[in-house]
Amino acid sequence: MYDIIIIGAGVSGCACARELSQYDAKILVVEKEEDVCCGTSKANSAIVHAGYDAAHGSLMAKLNVEGSRRMPALAKELDFAYDRCGSLVVCLSNEDRPALQKLYENGIANGVEGLRIIERDELVGMEPNISDAAVAALWAPTGGIVCPFGLTFALAENAAKNGVQFRFDTKVTGLHPLDGGGTGWAVETDHGTLETRCIVNAAGVYADTLHNMADAAHPMTITARRGDYFLLDHTAGQHVRHTVFQLPGKYGKGVLVTPTVHGNLLVGPTAIDVDDKEATATTAAGLDEVREKSGLAVKDIPLRQTITSFAGLRAHEVRHDFFIGEIAPGFVDCAAIESPGLSSAPAIGAMVADIVRGSLHLHNKPDFDPTRRGILDPKALDLAARAELIRQNPAYGQIICRCESVTEGEIIDAIRRTPGARSLDGVKRRTRAGMGRCQAGFCSPRVMEILARELGVPQSEITKSGGASKIIVGTNKDSL
């Protein structure tokens, strides 16, 4: 019997786990994929929104602003990449100025600090590559960018450090109250049945399925909304210095152009509703839309420097708000977490933890440790310190990924952590080995060797992303 089972190991589920780990409780995170950060959390805009866009009075607005405020201190506490670079919402015609003013007023009502409308001369000074059509912009200095992988892994590792257990490759297939209700829940999985006093539903695009199992009288429908992106090389990383949005429309904030915390340039997304909740393949039409719309606010985007394209799914609910609350005794929804869900994650975790603490009457854990150290990056050291590190541990002198200068020492660290990397994608998201210009074309064999050695399995068992995604099926001399 667990006190709490959290279903879903994305950024929301891991934020809930980290916040709940400060209480004296037996907690399990159940995830159908092979690692944390495998759904919406791995494929998004990596933006920490300031909070001017969400409708005033909504839970989304409240948690966005609170989450954004919490992010700088959390980044220091958990040691993940975050940059408060600020954001701009570009107005492309004088006819649209009333909409810009309305956005400003909504942001002020939401409590966003430092908002102001700037005119073209100041805008061009901040962003030389801004569109010639731009007449003004909303400047939000509290907007920022983050590594979504780094944030999610940091939350998960700190939760594990404080006693939270993780169970991967485990799909929830059903759930029902124990003993007729009121005393807990049975969670049915493809690896047996688990029992818990409380469920936290953080299942992303599948949160509606679990919600409807718990409260069929008030059904929820989540639509998967696909967003296509281009990721450009480091050579394009300074094309803009801030996150550049266009004025929001019917389907959200439109196509943005932003630097990333790792020095790339990110362009996207689209907003296309799809029936298949696993449909993360890009489409020619979607990428063409990104090409067309991205140039409206920023000129001369060097799309020839694209190193990859990808798509992610947002958990969209027609009322366009977060749904967080105890909908049945011991069943807490953390559902419909779409943009600005990443920005709101610290506040979402705190809100869910407060609900669960009150429901289960939990007590603080006296030895809770809120800190976590990230994977050591030798590139951040001066030459003398780096030489001393290599002298003590020669693995930090072996470059495995040449594009991103990732060492064997970093990869070993990523594998040995809890929860640690078990696949090529798990290593890539933790260390960036394979995220560079060649997109893992050169480093994959060496990463596979290290994974196999550290995990004590043959290379034939190493996968790209868990499941059946094996890289090799045998050796070419088996028949001899």
N, C-alpha and C positions, 0 to 999 in steps of 0.2 A: 504494500500500500504506500503510494507516494502522497505527500501533502499536495503537491502541485505538478501537473503535467502541462507543459507548454507545447502546443502543436505548431511547428514551424520555426525554422532556425534562420530566418532572414533578420534584417536589422531590427524590426519591431520585436520579434520573438526574443532575440538576444538582448535587446534593451530591457525587456521585461525580466529576463533571466538574471541579468546583472543587478537590477534594482531589487529583485526579490531575494537575491543571495545574501543580502544584509540581514535577513531574518532567519531565525532558527527553524528551518523547514527542510524536508526531503524533496528535492526538485529534480525533475527530468525534462529535458527538451527532446522531443521526437521529431525527426526530419525524414521525409521520404527520399531525399537525395543523399549523395555520399559525403556532403560537407555542409558547413554553414555557408550562407551567402550564395545560394545557387538559383534563386528565383529573381524576383523584381529587384532585389538589393544588389545584384551583380551587374545589372544592365540599365543604367539610368543616367541622368544628367550630372550627377555628383555635385549638385548645387545645395548650398545652405541658404534657402530663401529668407529674405528679411521679414516677410509677413504682410506685405501691402496688398496682396492679391486676393487672399481668401476672404469670403464674405464676412463683414463685421457681425459679431455675435455668434458665429459658428464655432464649433469645437475645433475645427481645422485652423481657424485664425488664431484662437487662443494658444493651441499647442505649437503652431508654427513659430509664433513670436517667442514663446517660452523656450522651445527647443533651440532656436537660434541663439538666444541669450546664454543658454547653458553650454553651447558647443565649445567656446574657447577654453573654458576651465576644464571641460571633459577631455579635450585634446591633450592638455598638459598632464592630466591625471592618468590617462590611459595611453599616452604616447602614440598618437596617430597623426597623420598629415592633415593639416587644416590651414586655410589661408583666408583671412577676411579681406578679400580684394575689392569688395563692393560690387554693386550691379547697377546697370543702366537699362531703363525701359525707353526705347527710342520711339519718338513720335515723327512720322514721316510726312505729315501735311498739317497745315494750320487748321484745316477742318477737323482734325482729330484732337486738337488741344483740349476740348471739353472732356474727352475720355481720359486724357492724361491727368487733368485736374481731378477728376472723379477718383482715379486710382490713388493719387496723392492723398486726397481726403479720406479714403478708405484706410490707407496705411496709417495715417495720423490717428484715426478712430481705433485702429487695432493696437496702437501703442508702439509703433515702429519709430525708433530714434533716428534723428539726423536726416530725415527725408527732405528733399527739396527739388524743385523743378529748375533745371539749368537750360540756358539758351545755347544756340548753335556754336557760338565762338568758344565757350567754355567746354562744350561737348567735344569739339574737334581737338582742343588742347589735351583732353583726357584720352581720346581715341582718334588718332590721325586717320585711321582707315574706316571711319564711320561713313555711311552712305551720303552722297551729295544731296539726297532728298531730305535728310534729317533736319528738322527745324528746332527740336527741343528734346529733352529726356527727363525722366524721373531718376534722380540719383539716390541710391540707397547704400550708404557706407557700411551698414551692418550685414549686407549680403556677403556670402563667402563661397568657397569651394572646399571640397573634402575628398578623401579617397574612400569611396563607399565600401570597398573590401577592407581597408584598414580599420575603419570605424566598426564594421560588423565583427571582424576577427578580434578586435580589442575588447569589445563587449563580451564576446563568447569566452575569450581566454580569462578575463577577470571573473566572469561567472563561474567558470570551472575551477579557478583558483580558490573560490569561496564555497566549493562543494557541489555545484550544480553538475549533474550528469548529462551526457549527450548520447543519444542513440540514433545512428544514421541508417540509411537504407531501410527504413521502417515506415511503411505507409499506413495511415489510419483508414480503416475500412468501415468503421461504425462506432457508435457509442450509445450508451443508455444508462439511466440512473441505477444505482445499486439499491436493492431492497425496497423497490417501489418509489424511490426518490428521497431526497433530503439528506442522505448520508454519504453521498459520493457518487462516482461515476466509474463505469467499466468502459475502457477504451480498447476497442478491437483493432488489431493490426495484422498485417500479413506475417508477423512473427509471434503471434499469440496475443492474449488479452492482458491489459494492464489495469490496475485499479488506483484511483486517486480521490482525494477529498475535493479537489478543484481542478478545472480545466481552464487554460487560457488559450483561446482560439486566435492564433496569429498565423493563419494558413494562407495568407496572401490571396491570390486569385481563386483559391478553393475555400476561403473562409465562409462563403455563403452555404456551401454544402454542409459544413459542420454546424453552422448556425441553424440551418433548417432541421438538422437531426435533433437539436436541443429544443427548438421552439418553432415547431411546424405551424403554429397558429399565426405567427408573424413572419412570413417568409422574406428572405432577402435574395436578391439577384445581383451578382457581380459579373460585369462584362470585362473581358480581357481587352485592354486598349493597347495596341502595339505602337511602339515608337522606334523608328529607324534612325541610325546615327552614322556619321563618319568620324573616325579618329585619325588625326593627322600627326605626322612625325614631329619630333622636337624642333626641327628647322622652322616649323610654322607656329611654334608655341607662343611667340610674342606678337602675333598678328593683332590680337586685342589684349588689353591689360586687365580688363574687368569682364564680368559676365554681361553680355549684351543681349537683351530681350527685345522683342517687338511688342507693341501694345496687345494685351490679351484679347482673344476672340472667342468664338463659340466653343472651340475644343481646347481651350487652355491658353498657355503662354506662347504658343507658336514655336517657330524654329529659333533656337538660340545659338550664339557663338561664344565660346568661353575657353579660357586657358584651363588647364588641369593642374593639380598640385604636383604632378610629375613632369610638367614642362611640355605637354602635348597641347593640341588644339582640338576641341570637341565641337561638332556641329550637328544639330538635330534638336528635338525629334519630330517625327510625324505623330499623328493621333488617329489611328485607324482601328475601329472596333472589329474584333474577330471572334468567331465562335469557338475556335480551338484554343484552350487554355495552355497549350504547349507550343503554339505557333510562333516561335521566336526566330524564324528564318526571315532575312531581309527580302524585299522584293524590288524589282527594277523600278516599278512605279513609285514605291515609297522613297527610294533613294533619289529618283528624279525630282520628287517633290522637295526633298531636303536641298538639293542643288539649286532649285528655282527660288525657294523662299529665303534661303540663308543670305543671298546676295541683296535682299531688300534693305537690310539694316547695316550690313558690313560689306564694303566693296573689296574686290580683288582677293577673295579668299583663295588660298593656293590649294585647291582640292586635288591637284596633281600630286600633292604630298601625302595623300591618304595612304595609311598603312593597313587599315582594316575597316570594315563596316560591321555593324551588329544591330540587333533589335532586342528590345525588352518589352515586358508586358506590365501595365498598370492595372490595379484592382479597382475598376471604376464602378461606382454605384450611382444610380440616376439622381439621387438627392445630393450628391457631391459633398459629402461630409464624412468625417471619421465616425465610426460607430464603436464606442468603447463603453462597456458597462456589464453588469451582472444580469443576464437575461433570464436565467433560471438558477435555482440554488446551486452554487458551486460551479457555474459556467459563466465565464467572463469573455465577452467578445472584444477582440482587438481587430476589427474588420473594416474593409473598404479603405485601407490605408494606401491611397495613391498620393501623387505629388500634392503637397510638400511633405510626404511621409518621412523621407530621409532626414530632412531638416527638423522634423518634429520628434524624431525617435527618442532623444533623451527625455522629453516631456511625456511622451506616450508611455515609456517604461515606468516613469515615476507615477503616472496616473493609475496604470494597471496595478502596480505594486501596492498603492494605497487602497485600492478596491479589495484586492485579495487579502491584504493584511487585516482589514476590517472584517472581512467575511470569515476568515479562519482564526482571528484573534492571535496573530503571530507576534512573537517577541523578538527584539533586536538581538543579533548575534554579536557577542562582545569582541570576538576576534576578526570581524569583517575587515578585509583589506581592500580599499578602493583603488589601489594603484596597480599598474601593469607596465612592464617594459617591453617596447616593441623589438622587432628583429633588428639587430645591430647592422647598420649600414656603414661599411668601411669608407665609403666615399665622403661621408660626413666628417671624417676625422682629418686632422692635419697629417702631413707626411710622417712626422716623427711618431705620432700615436698609431698610425696605420702600420708602420714598420714594426713597432713593438707588438701590435696585435698579431701580425703575421709570424713574428718570431715565436710567440707563445702558441699560436694555432695556425700552422701552415695552410690549412684549408681556406683561410681568408686570403691567401695569395694565389689561389687557383680560380681564374676567371672562367665561368661556365657559360654565361650568356654575355656575348661580346657587345650586343646592341645596347644593353642596359647595364653592363659591367657588374653583373651579379656573380658573387663568388660561391664556391662550394660550401663555405662556412655558413653563409646565409641560408642556403637550401637545407643543409642539415638542421639548422635551428628551426626552420619552418616545419620540418617533418617531426621533430622531437617535441614540439609543443602540444598542449592539450587545449582544445582539439587541434590536431596537427594535420598537415597535408598528406593525402593518400593517393593523389593523382597528379598528372601534369598540370591540370588547371588549378588544383589546390596549391601547388608550388608557385605557379604563375601569379595568382592573385595575392599571395603573401609576399613574394619577393620581386615580382615583375620579370622573372626569367621567362622569356618567350613573348613578352609584350612589346618588343622593339620593332625595328624596321623589317627584320626578316621573319617576324611572327613565328618564332620557335623553329624555323627551318634548320638551324645549325645546332641549337643547344638541346633539343629534345632527346637525342640518344644519350647524352651525358646525364641529363636529369633523370632519365629512366634508370640508368645504372645506379645512381645515388639512391633513388627511391627503392629499388629492388634490394640494394645492400642494407639500407637502414630498416626496411620493413621485414627483411628476411624472407622474401618471396622471389620466385623467378621473374625475369623481365616479361615473360608472356602473361603475367598476371597484372602488370601495370596498365592502367587505363588513362584515357585522356580526361574523362570526367565521371568516372564511376560506371556502374552497370555493365553493359555490353560493349563499352567504347574502348575495347582493347586495341593496342597499337600494333602488336605482332601476334602471329598465330603459331610461330615455330621458327626454327633456324633453317637456313637454306641448304645445310648438309645433312639433315636428318635422314634422308633416304639413303645416304652413303654409310 
